[in-house]
Amino acid sequence: MNRAARSLMVWGTSSGAGKSWLTTALCRVARRRGIAVAPFKAQNMSNNARVVPGGQGEPGEIGSAQYFQALAAGVLPEVDMNPVLLKPERDTASQVVLQGRVDAALSRMPWRERSDRLAAAARESFHRLASRHELVVIEGAGSPAEINLAEHDYVNLATARWARDLGGLQCVLVSDIDRGGAFAHLYGTWALLPQDLRHSLSGFVLNKFRGDAGLLAPGPQQLQELSGVPVIGTLPMRRDHGLPEEDGVFDDGASGSGAVKLRVAVIATPHISNLDEFQPLKRVPGLWLVWARTPAALEGADWIVLPGSKQVSGDLAWLRAQGLDQAIRAHAAAGRPVLGICGGLQMLGEHLSDPAGFDGEPHAQLAGLGLLPLGTRYEACKKLVRTRATFTRTQGAWSALSGVAADGYEIRHGSTQALSSCGAVLQDAQGEPIGWQHGPVLGVYAHGLFESPAVLRALFGAEVPLLDDAFDTLADMVEEHIDARALDRLLGKDWT
C-alpha cells in the first residue's frame, strides 16, 4: 500500500460560504501541479446527485458537488468521495444513501442514533480514498464550530482528526464577506474550534468581495494578531464562473445574456432535485432562465420545465395549491412547449400509484396533470444508471431533437407505462423507452441532457462553455488571489 495521502480541508463559517467551489478549484490547481488528488466529503445533504461506480460493480449515487470536484481533479467519480448523502424528503425526514445505495433502515432512524454508523462508513471510505492518492481535498459541511453538534460532528471534526492522524492535515476557513460580519465569523469559528484542531488551521479566505481589497486593512492584520492565523486570500465576487450551485436555487432571479430570444421557466418546487443540470441554459446566448413559483412568473414564458423532484406527490400538491397546474395546462393548450424531467415527467401523466409510500405518503392512486397518457407506480428498487439516450421521432416544437443522442443518467423509484398510443420518443442504450411526447408536451427520464453539446446545438443552435472551462476559471481565480507561498504550502509535497 502507498503512503497515505496528505489532506487539505476546506471549512466554512456557514453554509453558502464557498466551500464547494473552493474545494473544486483546489482540486484543479493540484491537478495542474501533477498531484494525484481526489475530493472527499463525509456527508452531504442535497437533492442534487449523480450516478457513479459503486461497490461490487453496482452503480451508486453521490452529491453533484463531489462529482464535479472529481472531474476537476481528473479522476473518475466514485462513491467513496461522498459516502453519506442525505436527500431531504420533508422538513423532518431525509433518505440516507450510504456508500452509494439507499439504506431504508438508517433513513428511519433518528439522527443521533444513526450517527455512529454513518461515521464508521465515512471513515472506511476516507481511508480507502487516502490510500490511493497523494492529496485529498476535503470539503466540510456548514461550520465546524457548531458546538451543540460537536460530539457527533464526523463531517468536520472527526474527518479532520482521521486525516491528521493518517497522513497529515492543513485546513483553510472561508467566509462570505458579501453577507457582512466576515471577520467576526472567522474569529468566532476559530475561537470555538477544539483545541487539538486549531493548529491545523493554516489560513483564512475571504470570499465574494466587491471593491478595493486594500480597504480591508487593518482587519486582516488585527485578525491575525488575535488568532495567529493569516488571511491568505481575498477572492472577488464572480457570478458567472459556470459551476452549478450545490444546494437550492441561490440564483433566484432571472438570468441570461444578450437580446432575449427564448424565455424558459423552470418550476422551482419545494423538493426540486438535480437542478444543477440547468446550469448550461444560463450560458446559452439569448436564453432567459426564470425560476418560477407563481403563475405570474410564467407569464411570457416560451417553455415551461417541470424538473426532477425528491417527493413528487408533495410537489404536485404544491403546484395545485399555487394554481400552477392550471397555468401549465393553459400553456400546453396554447401549443407552447412543456418539458418534464424524471419527477416532472411523472407529474405530467394521468396518475401516480404509491401504495407503499416510497415517494412520500402512501396512496393508491393520485391524479397527475393529465398532459401525457402515462401511469407511474413507485417501487422499492431505485434505478441508478448512466445511459446513452437517443431521440427517435420527436415532432413539432421538439422536432429538432429527432436522431440526437446524448449521455445522461437516471435516478428514480417510479416505473412508467404508456396508457394509450402515446409514442415513445426517447430510448436508452438497451432500446427501452424513457421518454414520451404528446403534442407540445415532452417527458423524459434522462437527466443531464442540457449538458450535451449535441442537444444544445439542436435546440438552440448554440455552443456554451464546458464544465472543464469552469474548473479552469475557478483555478485561475484561486491562483491569482490566494497568496502564492501559502498556496504552495497547502498543496506542496514537503509537509507532513
GIWO-V880886 format. One record per residue. N is the residue number from 0. SS is DSSP state (hx for helix, st for strand, lp for the rest). OMEGA is omega in degrees with one decimal (* if undefined). Layout:
n & ss & omega
N & SS & OMEGA
N & SS & OMEGA
//
This chain:
n & ss & omega
0 & lp & 177.1
1 & lp & 174.7
2 & lp & -177.7
3 & lp & -176.3
4 & lp & 163.8
5 & st & -178.7
6 & st & 172.9
7 & st & -174.8
8 & st & 177.9
9 & st & 173.8
10 & st & 174.9
11 & st & 176.8
12 & lp & 179.8
13 & lp & 169.1
14 & lp & 178.9
15 & lp & -178.8
16 & lp & -179.5
17 & lp & -178.2
18 & hx & -173.4
19 & hx & -176.1
20 & hx & 177.5
21 & hx & 175.2
22 & hx & 178.2
23 & hx & -179.4
24 & hx & -179.7
25 & hx & 174.8
26 & hx & -179.8
27 & hx & 178.1
28 & hx & 178.6
29 & hx & 178.8
30 & hx & 178.8
31 & hx & -177.0
32 & lp & 176.7
33 & lp & -180.0
34 & lp & 175.7
35 & lp & -169.4
36 & st & 175.5
37 & st & 176.9
38 & st & 176.3
39 & st & 168.3
40 & lp & -172.8
41 & lp & 179.8
42 & st & 175.9
43 & st & 172.6
44 & st & -175.6
45 & lp & 171.5
46 & lp & 172.2
47 & lp & -174.8
48 & st & 178.0
49 & st & 178.6
50 & st & -177.5
51 & st & 175.3
52 & st & 179.1
53 & lp & -179.4
54 & hx & 178.7
55 & hx & 176.6
56 & hx & 179.8
57 & lp & 176.4
58 & st & 175.8
59 & st & 178.4
60 & st & 175.7
61 & st & 176.7
62 & st & -178.2
63 & hx & -178.2
64 & hx & -179.9
65 & hx & 174.4
66 & hx & 179.5
67 & hx & 179.2
68 & hx & 177.4
69 & hx & 177.3
70 & hx & 178.1
71 & hx & 179.0
72 & hx & -179.4
73 & lp & 178.8
74 & lp & 179.9
75 & lp & 176.1
76 & lp & -179.9
77 & st & -172.8
78 & hx & 179.8
79 & hx & 179.5
80 & hx & 176.4
81 & hx & -171.5
82 & lp & 177.8
83 & st & 176.7
84 & st & 176.9
85 & st & -177.8
86 & st & -176.3
87 & st & 176.6
88 & st & 175.5
89 & st & -178.8
90 & lp & -175.3
91 & lp & -177.5
92 & st & 177.1
93 & st & 171.8
94 & st & 179.5
95 & st & 174.2
96 & st & -174.9
97 & st & -177.8
98 & lp & 171.5
99 & lp & -175.1
100 & st & 178.5
101 & st & 175.5
102 & lp & -174.8
103 & hx & -178.5
104 & hx & 177.8
105 & hx & 179.5
106 & hx & -178.2
107 & hx & -175.7
108 & lp & 173.6
109 & lp & -173.1
110 & hx & -176.0
111 & hx & -178.4
112 & hx & -177.4
113 & hx & -172.4
114 & hx & -177.5
115 & hx & 179.7
116 & hx & 178.1
117 & hx & 179.9
118 & hx & -179.8
119 & hx & 178.4
120 & hx & 179.5
121 & hx & 179.4
122 & hx & 177.7
123 & hx & 179.5
124 & hx & -179.9
125 & hx & -179.8
126 & hx & 177.8
127 & hx & -177.8
128 & hx & -177.6
129 & hx & -179.1
130 & lp & -174.5
131 & lp & -175.5
132 & lp & 175.5
133 & lp & -174.2
134 & st & 170.9
135 & st & 175.0
136 & st & -171.9
137 & st & 173.5
138 & st & 173.9
139 & lp & 179.8
140 & lp & 179.7
141 & lp & 179.5
142 & lp & 176.7
143 & lp & -175.3
144 & lp & 177.0
145 & lp & -169.6
146 & lp & 176.4
147 & lp & -178.5
148 & lp & -168.6
149 & hx & -176.9
150 & hx & -176.9
151 & hx & -175.0
152 & lp & 177.4
153 & hx & -176.1
154 & hx & 179.0
155 & hx & -169.5
156 & hx & -179.8
157 & hx & 178.3
158 & hx & 178.8
159 & hx & -179.6
160 & hx & 176.1
161 & hx & -176.9
162 & hx & -179.6
163 & hx & -175.6
164 & hx & -174.9
165 & hx & -174.6
166 & lp & -178.0
167 & lp & -171.9
168 & st & 164.2
169 & st & -178.6
170 & st & 168.0
171 & st & -179.7
172 & st & -175.6
173 & st & 179.2
174 & st & 179.3
175 & st & -176.7
176 & hx & 179.9
177 & hx & 179.1
178 & hx & -174.9
179 & lp & 176.9
180 & lp & -172.6
181 & hx & -178.5
182 & hx & 177.6
183 & hx & 178.9
184 & hx & -179.9
185 & hx & -178.5
186 & hx & -179.1
187 & hx & 178.2
188 & hx & 177.6
189 & hx & -176.1
190 & hx & -177.5
191 & hx & 176.8
192 & lp & 173.6
193 & lp & -175.6
194 & hx & -175.8
195 & hx & -179.7
196 & hx & -177.3
197 & hx & -175.7
198 & lp & 178.1
199 & lp & -177.8
200 & st & -173.2
201 & st & -177.7
202 & st & 173.2
203 & st & 176.0
204 & st & 174.2
205 & st & -175.5
206 & st & 174.3
207 & st & 179.4
208 & st & 176.7
209 & lp & 178.1
210 & lp & -176.8
211 & lp & -177.5
212 & hx & 178.6
213 & hx & -179.3
214 & hx & 178.5
215 & hx & 179.9
216 & lp & 5.5
217 & lp & -175.8
218 & hx & -179.2
219 & hx & -179.4
220 & hx & 180.0
221 & hx & 178.1
222 & hx & 178.4
223 & hx & 177.5
224 & hx & -178.9
225 & hx & -170.9
226 & hx & -173.2
227 & lp & -177.8
228 & lp & -178.3
229 & lp & 166.9
230 & st & -173.8
231 & st & -179.5
232 & st & 172.8
233 & st & -173.8
234 & st & -177.2
235 & st & 171.5
236 & lp & 178.6
237 & lp & -175.3
238 & lp & -172.3
239 & lp & -176.9
240 & lp & 173.7
241 & lp & 177.8
242 & lp & 179.8
243 & lp & 173.1
244 & lp & -177.5
245 & lp & -172.8
246 & lp & 169.9
247 & lp & -179.7
248 & lp & -179.6
249 & lp & -179.8
250 & lp & -170.3
251 & lp & -178.2
252 & lp & 175.5
253 & lp & -179.5
254 & st & 179.4
255 & lp & 179.4
256 & lp & 177.9
257 & lp & 179.0
258 & lp & -174.8
259 & lp & 176.4
260 & lp & -175.6
261 & st & 177.2
262 & st & -179.2
263 & st & 179.4
264 & st & 175.6
265 & st & -180.0
266 & st & -177.1
267 & lp & -178.4
268 & lp & -179.1
269 & lp & -177.1
270 & lp & -179.4
271 & st & 178.9
272 & st & 176.5
273 & lp & -179.8
274 & hx & 179.5
275 & hx & -178.6
276 & hx & 179.3
277 & hx & -179.7
278 & hx & -180.0
279 & hx & -178.8
280 & hx & 179.9
281 & hx & -175.9
282 & hx & 176.7
283 & lp & 180.0
284 & lp & 176.9
285 & lp & 179.1
286 & st & 179.7
287 & st & -175.4
288 & st & -178.5
289 & st & 171.2
290 & st & -169.7
291 & st & 175.8
292 & lp & -179.8
293 & lp & 175.5
294 & hx & -179.6
295 & hx & -179.2
296 & hx & 178.8
297 & hx & -178.4
298 & lp & 179.9
299 & lp & 179.9
300 & lp & 173.9
301 & lp & 177.3
302 & st & 166.3
303 & st & 179.4
304 & st & 170.8
305 & st & -174.1
306 & lp & 174.4
307 & st & -177.4
308 & st & 175.4
309 & lp & 174.6
310 & lp & -172.9
311 & hx & -177.2
312 & hx & 178.8
313 & hx & 179.2
314 & hx & 177.0
315 & hx & 176.5
316 & hx & 178.3
317 & hx & 177.4
318 & hx & -177.9
319 & hx & 179.7
320 & hx & 179.7
321 & hx & -174.4
322 & lp & -178.8
323 & hx & 178.7
324 & hx & 179.6
325 & hx & 179.7
326 & hx & 179.0
327 & hx & 177.9
328 & hx & 179.5
329 & hx & 178.2
330 & hx & -180.0
331 & hx & -179.9
332 & hx & 177.9
333 & lp & 177.1
334 & lp & -179.2
335 & lp & -170.4
336 & lp & 171.7
337 & st & 179.6
338 & st & 173.6
339 & st & -178.9
340 & st & 177.6
341 & lp & 178.0
342 & hx & 176.5
343 & hx & 174.2
344 & hx & -178.0
345 & hx & 178.0
346 & hx & -177.1
347 & hx & -176.5
348 & lp & -178.8
349 & lp & -178.0
350 & st & 177.1
351 & st & -179.3
352 & st & -177.0
353 & st & -174.9
354 & lp & -178.8
355 & lp & 176.7
356 & lp & 178.3
357 & lp & 179.1
358 & lp & -176.9
359 & lp & 176.8
360 & lp & 179.8
361 & lp & 174.5
362 & st & -179.1
363 & st & 179.0
364 & st & -179.4
365 & st & -179.8
366 & st & 173.2
367 & lp & -179.1
368 & lp & 175.0
369 & lp & -179.3
370 & lp & 172.6
371 & lp & -179.9
372 & lp & -176.4
373 & st & 172.6
374 & st & -177.5
375 & st & 174.9
376 & st & -179.5
377 & st & -175.4
378 & st & -175.6
379 & st & -176.4
380 & st & 179.3
381 & st & -179.4
382 & st & 176.6
383 & st & -176.8
384 & st & 166.3
385 & st & -173.5
386 & st & 170.6
387 & st & -176.0
388 & st & -178.5
389 & st & 175.5
390 & st & -179.1
391 & lp & -171.2
392 & lp & 175.1
393 & lp & -175.2
394 & lp & 173.6
395 & hx & -176.1
396 & hx & -176.1
397 & hx & -174.5
398 & hx & -178.4
399 & hx & -178.6
400 & hx & -178.4
401 & lp & 178.3
402 & lp & -178.0
403 & lp & 176.1
404 & st & -177.6
405 & st & 174.1
406 & st & 178.8
407 & st & 179.5
408 & st & 179.7
409 & st & 174.0
410 & st & -174.6
411 & st & 172.0
412 & st & -171.9
413 & st & 173.3
414 & st & -170.8
415 & st & 178.0
416 & st & 174.3
417 & st & -177.3
418 & lp & 179.5
419 & lp & -176.0
420 & lp & 178.0
421 & lp & -173.6
422 & lp & 173.0
423 & st & -177.3
424 & st & 177.7
425 & st & 179.3
426 & st & 179.7
427 & lp & -175.6
428 & lp & 178.8
429 & lp & 179.1
430 & lp & 179.0
431 & lp & -179.1
432 & st & 176.0
433 & st & 177.3
434 & st & -177.2
435 & st & 178.2
436 & st & 172.4
437 & st & -176.5
438 & lp & -178.6
439 & lp & -174.7
440 & st & -179.6
441 & st & 175.4
442 & st & -179.0
443 & st & 175.6
444 & lp & -176.1
445 & lp & 169.3
446 & st & 170.6
447 & lp & -176.7
448 & hx & 179.4
449 & hx & 174.8
450 & hx & -179.8
451 & lp & 175.5
452 & hx & -179.2
453 & hx & 178.3
454 & hx & -180.0
455 & hx & 177.8
456 & hx & -177.6
457 & hx & -174.9
458 & hx & -170.6
459 & hx & -177.4
460 & lp & -172.5
461 & lp & 168.4
462 & lp & 177.8
463 & lp & 177.8
464 & lp & -179.0
465 & lp & 177.8
466 & hx & -179.3
467 & hx & 175.7
468 & hx & 178.4
469 & hx & 179.0
470 & hx & 179.7
471 & hx & 177.1
472 & hx & 179.9
473 & hx & 179.7
474 & hx & 177.6
475 & hx & -178.3
476 & hx & 178.5
477 & hx & -178.9
478 & hx & 179.8
479 & hx & -168.8
480 & hx & 172.2
481 & st & -178.0
482 & lp & -172.4
483 & hx & -179.5
484 & hx & 177.8
485 & hx & 179.1
486 & hx & 176.3
487 & hx & 179.5
488 & hx & -177.8
489 & hx & -174.7
490 & hx & -173.5
491 & lp & -176.7
492 & lp & -172.3
493 & lp & 179.5
494 & lp & -179.4
495 & lp & *
//
